[in-house]
Amino acid sequence: MNATAKLQHIGQSLWLDNISRDMLDTGQLETYIRDFSITGLTSNPSIFTKAITGGTDYDAQIATERATGATPEEIVFRLMVKDLQRAADLFAPIHATTGGRDGWVSIEVSPHLLDDAKGSLQWAQTLHAQMNRANAFVKVPGSPQGAVAIEEAIFQGIAINVTLLFSRDQYLAVAEAYMRGIERRILAGLDPKVRSVASVFVSRWDAAAAKQGRTDLRNKLGLAVAADVWDGYQGVLASERWKTLASAGAMPQTLLWASTGVKDPDADDTLYITALAAPDTIDTMPDATLRAFADHGKVPDKVGLDRDAGAAVRRAATEGGLDVVALARQLQIDGGAAFVTAWDELITRVEGKVTV
């Protein structure tokens, strides 16, 4: 049993943080499913920018969509939908055999909607309809306004992958939104089984600490925050409120570890995967990290996310002058801005192809 299979054996799902038409056409995604225990897939604007602008794989569809009079943004979403529908179909057997717990793909609303609840909800409705797959998440940022959209989307029966979470407080806010949406469905006599995951970004904490010269926190702060979120997640699942919802048939909003590629070139390339190994969670990772872990990764004997050890690291960060709460919000803002940059580049590049 290789390392990726061992992670699956302890109850953690492995998802790929990548998608491209080439990956689908060549059968690479099927290989990952068969040989590396991949059971789902995530995407984001940066991933699609790299895929669509990196060659000619999408040119034929762009030309076809151009003839319909579609705008560059409409074309971009249609390109995404086509790829993710194909991926969803590959994961459909896993989705079926796990009763909807696993086998999901994710498509993201426009990153310009970080602080727009109404716009996020409208796009969630649109993308949910366009994907037309039982195993398709719509990704909505876990910002304060995003939480408003998430609650309403869950109530409407739209499966949501909450993205851009950076702290326990941010996670708990969207867990609250998810549970309110489910509670409203129960009161309305609707099926409480609406799937959701909460994606917590890890390595960007360490990149931020490194930028501030905090060598004492090197490759520690992200995992310390993750331990805090993990503790909060356990608290939600143990709460009487959640137990009541679960007894009514609701499915948990699973914690998903994102941003798991190592940023420090001198660090172990499987650092985060090993440290984040935990049951009832999902770990989504880029190709290089997946291959590295399959080759030489180690699965720990027990969960390494220690609440007290993490608290000590966060305390040291604060005592050294780092405002962890403020940084969490800034990381969310910066993460959204990075996706906006990638998105705008993608629209511009597609517009260039459209106007040729």
Secondary structure, DSSP 4 states (H G I P E B T S, - for coil): --HHHHHHHTTEEEEEE---HHHHHTTHHHHHHHHS-EEEEE--HHHHHHHHHSSSTTHHHHHHHHHTT--HHHHHHHHHHHHHHHHHHHHHHHHHHTTTSS--EEEE--GGGTT-HHHHHHHHHHHHHHH--TTEEEEEE-SHHHHHHHHHHHHTT--EEEEEE-SHHHHHHHHHHHHHHHHHHHHTT------EEEEEE-HHHHHHHHHTT-GGGTTTHHHHHHHHHHHHHHHHHHSHHHHHHHHTTPPPEEEEEE--S---TTS-TTHHHHHT--TTEEEEE-HHHHHHHHHH----SS----HHHHHHHHHHHHHTT--HHHHHHHHHHHHHHHHHHHHHHHHHHHHHHHT-
